[in-house]
Amino acid sequence: MKPVAATPLAFVRMLLTAYDRHGADPGSALARAQITPELLRQADGAVTSRQLEVLAAEAMRELDDEALGWFSRKLPWGSYGMLLRASLTAPTLGVALRRWCRHHGLLTPDVVLRLSVQAGQATVTLTDVAIRPAGREFCLVTLLRNLHGVACWLIDSRIPLQEARFPFAAPPHAGAYPLLFPGPVVFAGGGDEACLVFDARYLDLPLRRDEAALNTMLPRALALIVRPYRRDRLLVQRVRAWLRGQPGQAGAEAVADALNLSARTLHRQLREEGASLQALKDEVRCEQALQALRRSSRSIKQVALTVGFQNEKSFSRAFRQWTGEAPVDYRRRLAQDKMPPS
């Protein structure tokens, strides 16, 4: 398939301010990225993610600055590789990200990264202390996109975002942001903090990469910023948790929408995890039915409606398949078990 040009030229122009600041000529890097002067003159043009990756890599090498002029001092070529190497020996993603945030502060005081957890949500906050204004948007986008890509790579799993928030008004190219940040994107209009929010359970996953994998990846490390991960190692748990919060049956479209996926992607990723949506639905409905029969005095018909069945007969048939006995027999057995011995 032909690569799609969906990366705004605005990001290219922001990157080129690094050459202006260092008094260098970007001609060679633009040629390597196959970005022509005619394309640069387009008001609303776009390039492919690969073109931006090539341009950024050339610029970082030529200028010896992985920060591309954003900060008060250069970050020499290899700085972010060093951060990744320092995080690689962490036992879990949470420990790795905390190391990343702490060590990033040793590279520059111009931004502050921190990881916090509250009410089951993990939030990575990026505070702008002294980013150079000309590259501020591109800096915030790149640092957060890079951190998210590194996190996905470390655990070899897609990490869906519950929110990506930026401290500026929606730019003209705001339509490109959902391609970079898989989840709701919010433009706050002002302030000095950008953040990513995701399910905190990902922090407990073990790292799945080693030194050999790192050495293989580093030559194309910038691809982490744009590489979409297919596998989601917590998708089964996330689907199960969402289904538990529903009063009745939910279709694939509703589940997929709630998890920011297409129905086709939902089915495929569950299949890759050895599960199916129907099996998870049955598991949750069985769990809810057992709880209702055990803890309430509602009739079998009421329980059936509560867990998503249209009538008592179909519920009884399904319940027998799940447990090996009819719901009325299950409730009767519970009552007998509670009776004191004579």
Buried (B, 14 or more C-beta within 10 A) or exposed (E): EEEEBBBBBBBBEBBBBBBEBBEBEBEEBBEEBEBEEEBBEEEEBBBBBBBBBBBBBBBBEBBEBBBBBBBEEBBBBEBBBBBBBBBBEBEBBBBBBBBBBBBBEEBBEBBBBBBEEEEEEBBBBBBBEEBBEBBBBBBBBBBBBBBBBBBBBBBBBBBBBBBBBBBBEBBEBEEBBEEBBBBEBBBBEEEEBBBBBBBBBBBEBEBEBEEEBBEEBEEEBBBBBBEEBEEBBBBBBBBBBBBEEBEEEBEBEBBBEBBBBEBEBBBEBBEEBEBEBEEBBBBBBBBBBBEBBEEEEEEBBEBBBBBBBEEBEEBBEBBBEBBEEBBEBBBEEEEEEEEEEE
